[in-house]
Amino acid sequence: MRKNRFSTRLFLAALSVALVTACAAGSAIRDTDPHLVGERNMNYDHLIVPGYRIGPVAMGGYVIDAVQHLGEPDRVHRSTFRGPGYNADEVYYYYRDECIQFVWEDTGVEPRVESGLRGINVFCDKWQTADGLHVGMPIREVIRHLGQYCASNRNDGTLIVSTKEGIWFDAPDRNGAVTRILVMPRQNSWGGMCRD
C-alpha cells in the first residue's frame, strides 16, 4: 500500500512537471475564464507560505483574485482529460515574468485554485519563504533549515524534498540547487513516500 501511495505521489509530481512543459505549446484563454478587470493590483508580497500560498495565489483561493494581481497569464494549457475524479477541464496558468504556475478546475461560478498535489509552483528566486529559502539555493542548505523532511529520487534521478508542512523542493541531484518550489497541502504523514 505504501509503495502505491509513493508511486501515485511521484506520478502526480511528474505529471505536474510534464504539464508545465506542455504549457509551452499553450492554448488560448477562453472568454469564460477569469480575466483581469481594470488595472492590476500590484500590492502583493513575494512570500512562500508552506501549505497555503505563494504571493497572491492561495490554495483554494479564487482564481480571479490571483489574476487581479498577476494579470493575464502568458501561457495557458487546458487539459480535457476525463477519467475517475476528473469532472471538469483543468486549466494551467503560467506567468513568465513572475515565474509562477498554478492550476484551477473549470467548474462553478467562481473557480478556485486547485488545492491538491499539483500545488502552486515557482521557478525563480524572486519568491522566498519567511526564513529566506528560494529557488537557486543549494538543496543541502535548504534541508538544514527544514527540520523533518522526506527526500526521494524520481526515475530520472532528480531529487524531490518534501515536508509535512506543505512545501516541496526540486533539485537535479543531492549536490544541485533548487530548480522549483511547490506549495502543497499540509499532511499528517508521508503518504508512503518515507517512513513515518
Contacts in CASP RR format, 6 or more apart in sequence:
PFRMAT RR
TARGET T0000
AUTHOR 0000-0000-0000
METHOD contacts of the structure
MODEL  1
MRKNRFSTRLFLAALSVALVTACAAGSAIRDTDPHLVGERNMNYDHLIVP
GYRIGPVAMGGYVIDAVQHLGEPDRVHRSTFRGPGYNADEVYYYYRDECI
QFVWEDTGVEPRVESGLRGINVFCDKWQTADGLHVGMPIREVIRHLGQYC
ASNRNDGTLIVSTKEGIWFDAPDRNGAVTRILVMPRQNSWGGMCRD
2 191 0 8 1.000
2 192 0 8 1.000
3 192 0 8 1.000
5 191 0 8 1.000
5 192 0 8 1.000
5 193 0 8 1.000
6 152 0 8 1.000
6 191 0 8 1.000
6 192 0 8 1.000
6 193 0 8 1.000
9 117 0 8 1.000
9 191 0 8 1.000
9 192 0 8 1.000
9 193 0 8 1.000
10 152 0 8 1.000
10 154 0 8 1.000
10 155 0 8 1.000
10 160 0 8 1.000
10 193 0 8 1.000
12 117 0 8 1.000
12 118 0 8 1.000
13 117 0 8 1.000
13 154 0 8 1.000
13 160 0 8 1.000
13 168 0 8 1.000
13 182 0 8 1.000
14 154 0 8 1.000
14 155 0 8 1.000
15 118 0 8 1.000
16 117 0 8 1.000
16 118 0 8 1.000
16 119 0 8 1.000
16 121 0 8 1.000
16 182 0 8 1.000
17 170 0 8 1.000
17 180 0 8 1.000
19 77 0 8 1.000
19 79 0 8 1.000
19 92 0 8 1.000
19 103 0 8 1.000
19 118 0 8 1.000
20 92 0 8 1.000
20 94 0 8 1.000
20 101 0 8 1.000
20 121 0 8 1.000
22 77 0 8 1.000
22 92 0 8 1.000
23 75 0 8 1.000
23 76 0 8 1.000
23 77 0 8 1.000
23 92 0 8 1.000
23 94 0 8 1.000
23 101 0 8 1.000
24 75 0 8 1.000
25 77 0 8 1.000
26 75 0 8 1.000
26 76 0 8 1.000
26 77 0 8 1.000
27 76 0 8 1.000
27 77 0 8 1.000
27 78 0 8 1.000
28 76 0 8 1.000
29 35 0 8 1.000
29 72 0 8 1.000
29 73 0 8 1.000
29 76 0 8 1.000
30 78 0 8 1.000
32 106 0 8 1.000
33 76 0 8 1.000
33 91 0 8 1.000
33 106 0 8 1.000
34 62 0 8 1.000
34 63 0 8 1.000
34 64 0 8 1.000
34 67 0 8 1.000
34 111 0 8 1.000
35 67 0 8 1.000
35 72 0 8 1.000
36 67 0 8 1.000
36 68 0 8 1.000
36 71 0 8 1.000
36 72 0 8 1.000
37 64 0 8 1.000
37 68 0 8 1.000
40 68 0 8 1.000
40 69 0 8 1.000
40 70 0 8 1.000
40 71 0 8 1.000
41 68 0 8 1.000
41 69 0 8 1.000
42 69 0 8 1.000
43 69 0 8 1.000
44 55 0 8 1.000
44 56 0 8 1.000
44 69 0 8 1.000
45 55 0 8 1.000
46 55 0 8 1.000
46 126 0 8 1.000
46 127 0 8 1.000
46 128 0 8 1.000
47 53 0 8 1.000
47 54 0 8 1.000
47 55 0 8 1.000
47 127 0 8 1.000
47 128 0 8 1.000
47 129 0 8 1.000
47 130 0 8 1.000
48 54 0 8 1.000
48 55 0 8 1.000
48 122 0 8 1.000
48 127 0 8 1.000
48 128 0 8 1.000
48 129 0 8 1.000
48 133 0 8 1.000
48 134 0 8 1.000
48 167 0 8 1.000
48 181 0 8 1.000
48 183 0 8 1.000
49 55 0 8 1.000
49 129 0 8 1.000
49 130 0 8 1.000
49 183 0 8 1.000
50 129 0 8 1.000
50 163 0 8 1.000
50 165 0 8 1.000
50 166 0 8 1.000
50 167 0 8 1.000
50 183 0 8 1.000
50 186 0 8 1.000
51 59 0 8 1.000
51 165 0 8 1.000
51 166 0 8 1.000
51 167 0 8 1.000
51 183 0 8 1.000
51 184 0 8 1.000
51 185 0 8 1.000
51 186 0 8 1.000
52 58 0 8 1.000
52 59 0 8 1.000
52 183 0 8 1.000
53 59 0 8 1.000
53 120 0 8 1.000
53 183 0 8 1.000
54 100 0 8 1.000
54 120 0 8 1.000
54 122 0 8 1.000
54 127 0 8 1.000
54 181 0 8 1.000
54 183 0 8 1.000
55 69 0 8 1.000
55 127 0 8 1.000
56 65 0 8 1.000
56 66 0 8 1.000
56 68 0 8 1.000
56 69 0 8 1.000
56 70 0 8 1.000
57 66 0 8 1.000
57 70 0 8 1.000
57 100 0 8 1.000
57 102 0 8 1.000
57 113 0 8 1.000
57 120 0 8 1.000
58 65 0 8 1.000
58 66 0 8 1.000
58 113 0 8 1.000
59 113 0 8 1.000
59 114 0 8 1.000
59 115 0 8 1.000
59 116 0 8 1.000
59 119 0 8 1.000
59 120 0 8 1.000
59 183 0 8 1.000
59 185 0 8 1.000
60 112 0 8 1.000
60 113 0 8 1.000
60 114 0 8 1.000
60 115 0 8 1.000
61 112 0 8 1.000
61 113 0 8 1.000
61 115 0 8 1.000
62 110 0 8 1.000
62 111 0 8 1.000
62 112 0 8 1.000
62 113 0 8 1.000
63 93 0 8 1.000
63 104 0 8 1.000
63 110 0 8 1.000
63 111 0 8 1.000
63 112 0 8 1.000
63 113 0 8 1.000
64 110 0 8 1.000
64 111 0 8 1.000
66 93 0 8 1.000
66 102 0 8 1.000
66 113 0 8 1.000
67 73 0 8 1.000
67 93 0 8 1.000
70 93 0 8 1.000
70 95 0 8 1.000
70 98 0 8 1.000
70 100 0 8 1.000
71 95 0 8 1.000
73 93 0 8 1.000
73 94 0 8 1.000
73 95 0 8 1.000
74 94 0 8 1.000
74 95 0 8 1.000
74 96 0 8 1.000
74 97 0 8 1.000
75 92 0 8 1.000
75 93 0 8 1.000
75 94 0 8 1.000
75 96 0 8 1.000
76 91 0 8 1.000
76 92 0 8 1.000
76 93 0 8 1.000
76 94 0 8 1.000
77 91 0 8 1.000
77 92 0 8 1.000
77 94 0 8 1.000
78 89 0 8 1.000
78 90 0 8 1.000
78 91 0 8 1.000
78 92 0 8 1.000
78 106 0 8 1.000
79 89 0 8 1.000
79 90 0 8 1.000
79 91 0 8 1.000
79 92 0 8 1.000
80 89 0 8 1.000
81 90 0 8 1.000
87 107 0 8 1.000
88 105 0 8 1.000
88 106 0 8 1.000
88 107 0 8 1.000
89 105 0 8 1.000
89 106 0 8 1.000
90 103 0 8 1.000
90 104 0 8 1.000
90 105 0 8 1.000
90 106 0 8 1.000
90 114 0 8 1.000
91 103 0 8 1.000
91 104 0 8 1.000
91 105 0 8 1.000
91 106 0 8 1.000
91 111 0 8 1.000
92 101 0 8 1.000
92 102 0 8 1.000
92 103 0 8 1.000
93 101 0 8 1.000
93 102 0 8 1.000
93 103 0 8 1.000
93 104 0 8 1.000
94 100 0 8 1.000
94 101 0 8 1.000
95 101 0 8 1.000
98 126 0 8 1.000
99 122 0 8 1.000
99 123 0 8 1.000
99 124 0 8 1.000
99 126 0 8 1.000
99 127 0 8 1.000
99 135 0 8 1.000
100 120 0 8 1.000
100 121 0 8 1.000
100 122 0 8 1.000
100 123 0 8 1.000
100 127 0 8 1.000
101 120 0 8 1.000
101 121 0 8 1.000
101 122 0 8 1.000
101 123 0 8 1.000
102 113 0 8 1.000
102 114 0 8 1.000
102 119 0 8 1.000
102 120 0 8 1.000
102 121 0 8 1.000
103 113 0 8 1.000
103 114 0 8 1.000
103 118 0 8 1.000
103 119 0 8 1.000
104 111 0 8 1.000
104 112 0 8 1.000
104 113 0 8 1.000
104 114 0 8 1.000
105 111 0 8 1.000
105 112 0 8 1.000
105 114 0 8 1.000
113 120 0 8 1.000
115 185 0 8 1.000
116 184 0 8 1.000
116 185 0 8 1.000
117 184 0 8 1.000
117 185 0 8 1.000
119 182 0 8 1.000
119 183 0 8 1.000
119 184 0 8 1.000
119 185 0 8 1.000
120 182 0 8 1.000
120 183 0 8 1.000
121 180 0 8 1.000
121 181 0 8 1.000
121 182 0 8 1.000
122 135 0 8 1.000
122 180 0 8 1.000
122 181 0 8 1.000
123 135 0 8 1.000
123 179 0 8 1.000
123 180 0 8 1.000
124 135 0 8 1.000
125 134 0 8 1.000
125 135 0 8 1.000
125 136 0 8 1.000
126 134 0 8 1.000
127 134 0 8 1.000
127 135 0 8 1.000
127 181 0 8 1.000
128 134 0 8 1.000
129 167 0 8 1.000
131 145 0 8 1.000
133 142 0 8 1.000
133 145 0 8 1.000
133 167 0 8 1.000
133 169 0 8 1.000
133 178 0 8 1.000
133 181 0 8 1.000
134 178 0 8 1.000
134 181 0 8 1.000
135 177 0 8 1.000
135 178 0 8 1.000
135 179 0 8 1.000
135 180 0 8 1.000
135 181 0 8 1.000
136 177 0 8 1.000
136 178 0 8 1.000
136 179 0 8 1.000
137 177 0 8 1.000
137 178 0 8 1.000
138 175 0 8 1.000
138 176 0 8 1.000
138 177 0 8 1.000
138 178 0 8 1.000
139 159 0 8 1.000
139 161 0 8 1.000
139 169 0 8 1.000
139 171 0 8 1.000
139 174 0 8 1.000
139 175 0 8 1.000
139 176 0 8 1.000
139 177 0 8 1.000
139 178 0 8 1.000
140 174 0 8 1.000
140 175 0 8 1.000
142 161 0 8 1.000
142 169 0 8 1.000
142 178 0 8 1.000
143 149 0 8 1.000
143 151 0 8 1.000
143 161 0 8 1.000
146 161 0 8 1.000
146 163 0 8 1.000
147 163 0 8 1.000
148 163 0 8 1.000
148 164 0 8 1.000
149 161 0 8 1.000
149 162 0 8 1.000
149 163 0 8 1.000
150 161 0 8 1.000
150 162 0 8 1.000
150 163 0 8 1.000
150 190 0 8 1.000
150 193 0 8 1.000
150 194 0 8 1.000
151 159 0 8 1.000
151 160 0 8 1.000
151 161 0 8 1.000
151 162 0 8 1.000
151 174 0 8 1.000
151 194 0 8 1.000
152 159 0 8 1.000
152 160 0 8 1.000
152 162 0 8 1.000
152 193 0 8 1.000
152 194 0 8 1.000
153 159 0 8 1.000
153 160 0 8 1.000
154 160 0 8 1.000
157 173 0 8 1.000
158 170 0 8 1.000
158 171 0 8 1.000
158 172 0 8 1.000
158 173 0 8 1.000
159 170 0 8 1.000
159 171 0 8 1.000
159 172 0 8 1.000
159 173 0 8 1.000
159 174 0 8 1.000
159 176 0 8 1.000
160 168 0 8 1.000
160 169 0 8 1.000
160 170 0 8 1.000
160 171 0 8 1.000
161 168 0 8 1.000
161 169 0 8 1.000
161 171 0 8 1.000
162 168 0 8 1.000
162 169 0 8 1.000
162 184 0 8 1.000
162 190 0 8 1.000
162 193 0 8 1.000
164 186 0 8 1.000
164 187 0 8 1.000
164 188 0 8 1.000
164 189 0 8 1.000
164 190 0 8 1.000
165 186 0 8 1.000
166 183 0 8 1.000
166 184 0 8 1.000
166 185 0 8 1.000
166 186 0 8 1.000
166 187 0 8 1.000
167 181 0 8 1.000
167 182 0 8 1.000
167 183 0 8 1.000
167 184 0 8 1.000
168 181 0 8 1.000
168 182 0 8 1.000
168 184 0 8 1.000
169 178 0 8 1.000
169 180 0 8 1.000
169 181 0 8 1.000
169 182 0 8 1.000
170 178 0 8 1.000
170 179 0 8 1.000
170 180 0 8 1.000
170 181 0 8 1.000
170 182 0 8 1.000
171 177 0 8 1.000
171 178 0 8 1.000
171 179 0 8 1.000
172 179 0 8 1.000
189 196 0 8 1.000
190 196 0 8 1.000
END
